[in-house]
Amino acid sequence: MAFAAVLYCLSFTPSLLPRVWLLQGVVAGITAAMGYAFGTAVGALIGLWHPLRPRTTRIAWQVLLRVVPLLVLAFLWLGSRWQRELRVRLSMEPAQEYDVARTVGASLLTFGLLLLIARTLLLATYACAWLFRRVVPDRAAYCAGTVVVALLSYSAFDGLLVTQVFTMADRSAAVINNGTGSGVTVPTSALRSGGPQSLVAWDSLGRQGRSFVAGAPNLDELSAFAGRPATEPIRLYAGLTSAYTLKERANLVVREMDRTGAFDRAVIAVITPTGTGWVDAKVTRSLEYMYAGDTALISMQYSYLPSWAAFLGDRSEVVDAADALITAVRERWAAMPVQSRPKLLLFGESLGTYGLEKVFGTADRMVSETDGVLMLGPTFANPIHRELTEARAEGSPVWDPVYPSLPVEFAENAASLRDLTGPRPKAVYLQNATDPIVWWSWDLLWKKPSWLIGERGPDVTPDMHWYPGITFWQTMCDLVFANKVPTGHGHVYKSETVDGWAAIAPPPGWTAGDTARLRALLDA
């Protein structure tokens, strides 16, 4: 109970992002159960060699019953204050005052449920041991009972819970993928996949693909921003059922590019989408507004599962899809005369950055074989990002590393890209200081992270500290609501993309004022 109480209190310490009352309650309940389990194990081991006297146990309980309520009340008050300050720091609405009571209720319910499951497993172990005692000594019977229950529990968890969760997620995602978003209609322009003369059927694009090709700004909107006549932008996409294999889908997209004259545009942007095939509308619109529509945006679906499921399931899908599309487009582009070919830009967000990095393998190839690469919210598993961060210039913080030997720029604040001097970067990483997708890692379990040592990112609260196991668990829970915060925090980038494109490949005459004006338009 002592370990449960301490870990329960520590679960209220702040992490990267604010937590809603339900998530905080579940986190507190699970964390307390972890402490209870650890304390039970320690107590059992001590009892084997040095059993406690009844008087010692009685005194310990008396101390515990006097101290724990005060400790819990103190951390409930501190936790409310920390969450309130964190919400102010991230420009979020304050939580309700009565959320504390709901948090406590949710935590007790979670703890009680986990304790009930644990006690049920314990009774099952005793029952198995009672059967085995007829043929083997007591200790061997208990060991055998523990092994049997553990194996049955694992089988039930893996076969029933995990498999069923992924099966349900797969079926749900498939149904969603077959639908069409509100207000999305078949394009009437021949410059869109799924439209007139297109080689790609509208029904094969998937939900996100249909939204992608139908979501371009119209000529009036582009002309009004540019102050001159605009060009109708090109948007091309291949869904999972547009062709049988990845290579065939990639080649189909290139044929669409030839059909629509994509290689005659000022810019071609190859976009590696997230798990569902989603591409943020503000990412695509930003480039189209900057170039007054003289663009061709290309993408291809590799899954209909959410990014977390695609990441846990098979990361090779995003790598293979990115490789197929980038290679097909780049081969056609590289064959053109250097003086007349368009800029070739690459984009990835979240899981898409992982696929993009794996295609090139090294930072040198990534910056030398394209005209620019923009990546938002790279995952902790990204090999190039990790390599560049570890080899950063001495004295530069991990959340804003400096890597002078290559034209690569990191930015935790997109607006800081407007102050760059010298040669333009060929690759830009936008990584919010409070983005758990970027900063979560397995070694948080046993090692204090670099982003909590020395100077911290602007949005990281000074009240956040590292505790073994606790910080790992809290940051993992931050992943759940990483997209539920304002732009510039968590895993939300949106209009910050404008600063990224402006740093890498601005059109002639583009100014910092144009960047601010376009960001305001997209945010509105």
C-alpha positions, -999 to +999 in steps of 0.1 A: +000+000+000+029+023+007+043+018-028+008+022-043+003+055-025+037+069-036+032+060-072-004+073-071+009+107-059+037+108-085+012+101-113-002+136-107+032+152-116+031+171-149+043+157-182+045+172-217+008+178-222-023+185-200-044+154-192-082+154-192-098+141-160-106+106-173-071+100-187-055+113-154-078+090-134-069+059-155-032+068-154-034+072-116-052+040-111-029+019-133+002+036-117-011+028-082-017-008-092+019-010-105+031+002-072+009-022-053+022-051-074+058-041-069+052-036-031+036-070-029+065-087-046+090-069-023+070-078+008+068-115-003+106-116-008+112-100+026+088-124+042+107-154+030+138-145+049+127-122+077+090-123+085+077-090+101+065-091+137+028-084+142+037-053+163+058-039+135+031-045+110+005-028+132+028+003+137+034+005+100-003+005+092-009+032+117+018+054+102+005+047+067-031+056+076-020+089+090+004+099+063-012+087+031-044+108+032-024+140+038+000+130+010-028+123-015-046+156-007-013+175-012-007+159-046-043+164-057-039+201-050-004+202-066-016+182-096-046+206-102-022+236-100+003+219-124-024+210-149-038+246-147-004+261-154+003+237-182-030+246-199-021+283-196+014+276-211-002+259-241-030+284-245-058+260-236-091+264-218-089+258-180-103+225-166-134+224-145-129+227-107-149+195-100-126+175-124-105+165-093-134+145-078-141+128-112-103+120-114-103+104-080-134+083-088-119+071-121-086+063-104-103+042-076-124+024-101-094+016-123-073+005-093-102-017-079-107-034-113-070-042-117-068-055-081-099-077-087-082-092-118-050-098-098-068-114-070-087-136-094-055-148-110-041-154-075-070-176-066-066-195-099-029-200-090-039-214-055-065-237-072-038-251-096-013-255-068-039-274-047-042-299-076-005-302-081+002-307-044-012-343-047+018-353-068+047-328-060+059-308-030+042-275-020+068-251-035+069-270-067+031-271-068+030-233-064+056-228-091+037-250-114+004-233-107+021-199-113+034-210-147+001-225-158-019-194-149+008-171-165+006-191-197-032-191-198-033-154-190-009-146-218-028-167-242-060-150-233-045-116-235-028-122-268-054-143-284-086-126-272-077-090-262-049-080-286-061-099-316-097-088-311-086-051-307-066-052-339-094-071-357-120-045-346-096-016-355-091-032-389-128-037-396-136-002-384-109+014-405-120-005-436-155+008-432-143+043-428-120+040-457-149+030-480-168+062-470-166+097-483-161+128-461-189+154-457-190+179-486-165+159-507-177+154-543-163+139-575-139+165-591-150+181-624-114+190-633-092+168-654-063+178-632-075+156-603-073+119-599-108+105-600-120+133-623-127+134-660-101+115-681-083+103-650-067+068-651-076+063-614-112+055-605-129+077-579-141+047-559-106+033-556-091+064-539-103+057-503-118+082-480-086+102-474-077+101-511-110+115-521-107+143-496-072+150-508-080+154-545-112+174-538-097+198-512-076+222-534-084+259-532-102+273-563-087+298-587-105+328-571-090+320-537-055+315-551-056+347-573-069+368-544-040+358-522-013+361-549-026+394-563-023+380-599-040+353-621-034+319-606-030+284-622-053+255-613-033+232-591-028+195-598-036+168-572-029+132-579-035+101-557-036+064-558-056+044-533-051+008-521-074-006-548-063+017-576-038-011-587-028-045-574+008-038-562+027-009-548+049-006-580+018-006-602+002+021-581+033+042-582+036+038-620-001+047-623+006+079-605+035+088-628+012+081-658-013+105-642+015+131-639+023+128-676-014+130-684-019+162-664+014+180-673+027+178-637+063+178-649+057+213-664+048+229-631+071+250-609+070+225-581+062+188-576+057+177-540+057+140-532+038+134-499+041+103-478+008+103-458+000+090-423-014+055-417-049+061-430-037+079-461-045+113-446-027+144-457-033+176-437-052+201-458-031+230-445+001+213-457-012+210-492-029+244-494+001+262-481+023+252-511-005+259-536-011+294-522+027+301-522+031+292-559-004+305-570-014+270-580+016+263-602+021+230-583+016+192-586+009+174-553+014+136-554+005+110-528-003+073-525-021+053-498-003+023-481-028+015-454-062+024-440-053+018-404-046+046-379-009+055-377-005+039-342-019+006-356+002+008-387+033+016-366+028-013-343+017-037-370+041-035-400+062-004-405+076-019-437+043-009-455+051+029-452+087+023-462+078+002-493+051+027-504+074+057-500+102+040-518+080+029-547+064+064-553+095+085-547+117+062-569+091+062-597+087+100-597+124+108-592+135+086-621+111+104-644+122+138-630+159+130-631+157+123-668+146+159-675+171+187-684+183+203-651+175+238-664+139+231-672+127+205-646+105+216-617+116+216-580+112+182-565+101+185-528+093+157-504+070+158-474+063+135-445+044+139-412+045+115-382+047+079-396+053+094-430+087+108-419+098+073-409+090+059-443+107+089-460+139+086-440+142+048-445+140+053-483+172+073-484+191+057-455+214+087-449+211+124-445+236+130-473+214+112-498+183+128-485+196+164-491+215+157-523+189+138-543+160+162-540+154+200-539+140+200-504+125+178-477+101+189-450+092+166-421+068+173-393+068+155-359+093+128-367+089+096-346+113+084-320+121+054-344+134+076-372+170+065-379+183+097-396+167+120-371+182+100-342+216+100-359+216+138-366+204+146-330+231+125-314+258+141-336+246+176-330+270+205-324+282+207-288+261+230-267+230+229-289+199+215-271+183+182-282+150+200-289+168+224-313+200+207-325+225+224-347+242+202-374+265+225-393+281+200-418+248+195-437+221+219-449+196+205-423+176+227-400+157+217-368+130+240-354+108+237-323+092+270-332+083+274-369+085+312-367+122+309-359+128+297-395+121+333-407+153+345-390+177+321-408+208+335-424+232+320-449+224+292-474+189+278-474+185+244-458+177+214-480+159+196-452+138+210-423+125+191-392+096+208-374+094+192-339+074+208-312+091+207-278+059+191-263+054+165-290+054+131-274+056+114-308+091+129-310+103+125-274+088+092-262+113+063-262+119+030-244+149+043-225+126+067-206+120+036-184+155+037-168+172+069-181+167+106-177+161+120-212+183+148-227+152+170-232+149+172-194+185+181-188+198+216-190+179+242-211+144+230-219+121+237-248+099+268-244+067+249-237+081+222-214+071+230-178+099+234-153+078+214-129+083+182-150+109+158-135+120+124-145+110+094-123+120+058-133+090+042-150+066+070-141+078+095-168+079+067-194+042+059-186+031+095-185+047+104-218+032+073-234-002+085-222+005+119-237+004+102-271-033+096-267-042+134-268-011+146-288-035+160-315-059+177-291-039+208-284-035+241-303-012+245-333+025+247-323+021+223-294+020+186-291+017+168-324-002+197-341+017+216-368-008+226-395-001+262-406+035+259-393+041+241-426+042+275-443+074+285-425+089+251-434+082+255-471+093+292-471+127+281-455+133+254-481+119+265-514+102+299-514+089+313-547+106+343-562+099+375-542+084+357-512+089+376-479+084+369-442+053+391-444+039+368-470+045+338-446+027+356-418-002+365-441-006+330-454-005+315-419-032+338-408-053+328-438-049+291-431-056+295-394-087+314-401 
